[in-house]
Amino acid sequence: MKNLAITAFIMLLFAPVSWAQDDYEKPVKPTKTLLGDGAKVRGFGSIDIRMTEMMDDLGVLVGAHGGIILNNHFVIGLGGYGLTSNFEVDGGENFDNLYMYGGYGGLILGGIFSPKEVVHIYTPVLIGAGGIEVTDRNYLNNFHRPQPPFGTYAETSAFFVVEPGLEVEVNVTRFFKIGLGASYRFIRESDLESVSNKDLSGFSGGMSLKFGKF
């Protein structure tokens, strides 16, 4: 009986070692991912300059976007653009010289067609938000001095934006691309009194300088 107890104790003592050895000998199951084991993920950044239609006039938007390229075809990133032109706004009888400033940004989703060809197509869509401000010159130049005659007029508003686009990209090197394209900016939910959603919406066209591992 004593020998039987000793044998049972030895078996219990070495059982974890045996189980660990069995687990070690089993092949490790690879972790499954949404894109698969052979997915290619690459990063890029872009400097963008655009001529844009706004307030029945033309102005300049300057900005940048960047993100990752999945399997050479799908783009997920972020981008933002700001107005560098002075758009004059009709202020009615009380204000003769009002000016508009602002910008927008958000998530960028896109597809790249035939990316290995020297010339190919890129279709980005920006979904996001922005802000716009309409002020007079006194308010803009003297916002730290709110007493009259400074700070005579200002209104601001946030807005929602969706901007689909189409670009023709040229592979200059494996690390540099040039894109030429156009987009249309849909603006909603702005509540400015002097500027409408239609005034803020419009076509844009321009050039992108893109850097990354393509």
C-alpha positions as CSV (number, residue, x, y, z in Angstrom):
1,M,0.0,0.0,0.0
2,K,2.9,2.3,0.9
3,N,4.5,1.6,-2.5
4,L,1.3,2.4,-4.3
5,A,1.0,5.8,-2.6
6,I,4.6,6.6,-3.5
7,T,4.0,5.7,-7.2
8,A,0.9,7.8,-7.3
9,F,2.8,10.8,-5.8
10,I,5.6,10.5,-8.4
11,M,3.0,10.4,-11.3
12,L,1.3,13.5,-10.0
13,L,4.6,15.3,-9.6
14,F,5.7,14.6,-13.2
15,A,2.3,15.0,-14.9
16,P,2.6,18.8,-15.5
17,V,6.0,18.2,-17.2
18,S,4.5,15.6,-19.4
19,W,1.6,17.9,-20.4
20,A,3.9,20.8,-21.1
21,Q,6.0,18.6,-23.3
22,D,2.9,17.5,-25.2
23,D,1.9,21.1,-25.7
24,Y,5.3,22.1,-26.8
25,E,5.4,19.3,-29.4
26,K,2.1,20.4,-30.9
27,P,2.4,22.8,-33.9
28,V,1.5,26.4,-32.9
29,K,-1.7,27.6,-34.6
30,P,-1.1,30.9,-36.4
31,T,-3.2,33.9,-35.4
32,K,-5.8,34.7,-38.0
33,T,-6.2,38.3,-39.2
34,L,-8.8,40.1,-41.3
35,L,-6.4,40.7,-44.2
36,G,-4.5,37.4,-44.0
37,D,-0.9,36.5,-43.3
38,G,0.4,37.9,-46.6
39,A,-1.1,41.4,-46.1
40,K,1.1,44.3,-47.1
41,V,0.8,47.5,-45.0
42,R,2.6,50.6,-46.2
43,G,2.6,54.2,-45.1
44,F,2.5,57.5,-47.0
45,G,2.1,61.2,-46.6
46,S,1.0,63.9,-49.1
47,I,1.2,67.7,-49.5
48,D,-1.9,69.0,-51.3
49,I,-2.5,72.3,-53.1
50,R,-6.0,73.0,-54.6
51,M,-7.9,75.6,-56.4
52,T,-11.4,75.6,-55.1
53,E,-14.8,77.1,-55.9
54,M,-16.5,78.9,-53.0
55,M,-18.8,81.9,-52.8
56,D,-19.0,82.1,-56.6
57,D,-15.3,82.8,-56.6
58,L,-12.0,80.9,-56.8
59,G,-9.6,80.4,-53.9
60,V,-6.7,78.3,-52.6
61,L,-6.8,75.4,-50.2
62,V,-3.6,74.0,-48.7
63,G,-3.4,70.9,-46.7
64,A,-2.0,67.4,-46.3
65,H,-3.2,63.8,-45.9
66,G,-1.6,60.6,-45.0
67,G,-2.2,57.1,-43.8
68,I,-1.7,53.5,-44.7
69,I,-2.1,51.5,-48.0
70,L,-3.4,47.9,-47.6
71,N,-2.3,45.4,-50.2
72,N,-1.4,48.2,-52.6
73,H,-5.1,49.0,-53.3
74,F,-6.9,50.3,-50.2
75,V,-6.2,53.6,-48.4
76,I,-7.1,54.5,-44.8
77,G,-5.9,57.8,-43.5
78,L,-6.6,61.3,-42.2
79,G,-6.4,64.7,-44.0
80,G,-7.0,68.4,-43.4
81,Y,-7.3,71.5,-45.5
82,G,-7.3,75.3,-44.8
83,L,-8.3,78.3,-46.8
84,T,-5.4,80.6,-47.6
85,S,-7.5,83.0,-49.7
86,N,-9.5,86.0,-48.5
87,F,-13.1,85.5,-49.5
88,E,-15.2,88.6,-49.2
89,V,-18.7,88.3,-47.8
90,D,-21.6,90.6,-48.3
91,G,-22.4,92.0,-44.9
92,G,-25.4,94.0,-45.9
93,E,-26.0,97.6,-45.0
94,N,-24.2,97.5,-41.6
95,F,-20.9,95.8,-42.7
96,D,-19.3,96.4,-46.0
97,N,-16.1,94.4,-45.6
98,L,-16.5,90.9,-44.1
99,Y,-14.1,88.1,-44.8
100,M,-14.3,84.3,-44.4
101,Y,-11.7,82.0,-43.0
102,G,-11.8,78.3,-42.1
103,G,-10.9,74.7,-42.9
104,Y,-11.9,71.1,-42.6
105,G,-10.6,67.6,-42.2
106,G,-11.4,64.0,-41.4
107,L,-11.2,60.4,-42.3
108,I,-10.0,59.5,-45.8
109,L,-11.0,56.2,-47.5
110,G,-9.8,55.3,-51.0
111,G,-9.1,52.8,-53.6
112,I,-6.1,52.6,-56.0
113,F,-6.6,50.9,-59.3
114,S,-3.6,49.3,-61.1
115,P,-1.1,50.8,-58.7
116,K,2.0,49.1,-60.3
117,E,1.3,50.9,-63.6
118,V,3.2,54.2,-64.1
119,V,-0.1,56.0,-64.5
120,H,-3.1,54.9,-62.5
121,I,-6.3,56.0,-60.8
122,Y,-6.9,56.9,-57.1
123,T,-10.4,57.5,-55.7
124,P,-10.4,59.1,-52.2
125,V,-13.4,60.1,-50.1
126,L,-13.0,62.5,-47.2
127,I,-15.7,62.3,-44.4
128,G,-15.3,64.7,-41.6
129,A,-16.1,68.2,-40.2
130,G,-14.8,71.7,-40.3
131,G,-15.2,75.2,-39.0
132,I,-15.8,78.6,-40.7
133,E,-15.6,82.1,-39.4
134,V,-16.8,85.4,-40.9
135,T,-15.3,88.6,-39.4
136,D,-14.5,92.1,-40.2
137,R,-10.9,93.4,-40.4
138,N,-11.0,95.1,-37.1
139,Y,-12.0,91.9,-35.3
140,L,-9.5,89.7,-37.1
141,N,-6.5,92.1,-36.4
142,N,-7.5,93.0,-32.9
143,F,-9.1,90.0,-31.3
144,H,-7.2,90.7,-28.1
145,R,-8.9,94.1,-27.8
146,P,-12.7,93.5,-27.7
147,Q,-13.7,97.1,-26.9
148,P,-15.2,99.3,-29.6
149,P,-14.3,100.2,-32.2
150,F,-12.6,96.8,-32.3
151,G,-14.4,93.4,-32.5
152,T,-17.4,94.9,-34.3
153,Y,-18.6,91.6,-36.0
154,A,-17.9,87.9,-35.9
155,E,-19.8,84.7,-36.4
156,T,-18.6,81.1,-36.4
157,S,-20.0,77.7,-37.3
158,A,-19.0,74.1,-37.5
159,F,-20.2,71.9,-40.4
160,F,-20.2,68.4,-41.7
161,V,-18.4,67.6,-45.0
162,V,-18.2,64.7,-47.5
163,E,-15.7,65.1,-50.4
164,P,-15.4,62.4,-53.0
165,G,-12.5,62.8,-55.5
166,L,-10.8,61.3,-58.5
167,E,-7.0,61.5,-59.1
168,V,-4.6,60.4,-61.8
169,E,-1.4,59.3,-60.1
170,V,2.0,59.1,-61.7
171,N,4.7,56.8,-60.2
172,V,7.8,59.0,-60.4
173,T,9.9,56.7,-58.2
174,R,9.1,53.8,-55.8
175,F,9.0,56.5,-53.0
176,F,7.4,59.5,-54.8
177,K,4.1,60.1,-56.7
178,I,2.4,63.0,-58.2
179,G,-1.4,63.2,-58.3
180,L,-3.6,65.4,-60.4
181,G,-7.3,65.4,-59.7
182,A,-10.6,67.0,-58.8
183,S,-13.2,66.6,-56.1
184,Y,-16.5,68.0,-55.0
185,R,-17.1,69.2,-51.4
186,F,-20.6,68.7,-50.0
187,I,-21.2,70.9,-46.9
188,R,-24.1,70.5,-44.5
189,E,-25.2,71.7,-41.1
190,S,-23.5,75.1,-41.3
191,D,-25.7,77.8,-39.5
192,L,-24.0,81.0,-40.6
193,E,-26.3,83.9,-41.3
194,S,-24.2,85.4,-44.0
195,V,-22.9,82.2,-45.8
196,S,-25.0,79.2,-46.8
197,N,-24.1,75.5,-47.2
198,K,-24.3,76.0,-51.0
199,D,-21.8,78.9,-50.8
200,L,-19.3,76.6,-49.0
201,S,-19.8,73.6,-51.3
202,G,-18.1,73.4,-54.6
203,F,-15.5,71.8,-56.9
204,S,-11.8,71.7,-56.2
205,G,-8.9,70.7,-58.5
206,G,-5.2,70.5,-57.8
207,M,-2.0,68.6,-57.3
208,S,-0.7,66.3,-54.6
209,L,3.0,65.4,-53.8
210,K,3.1,62.0,-52.2
211,F,5.9,60.4,-50.3
212,G,6.1,56.8,-49.0
213,K,6.9,53.2,-49.8
214,F,4.5,52.5,-52.8
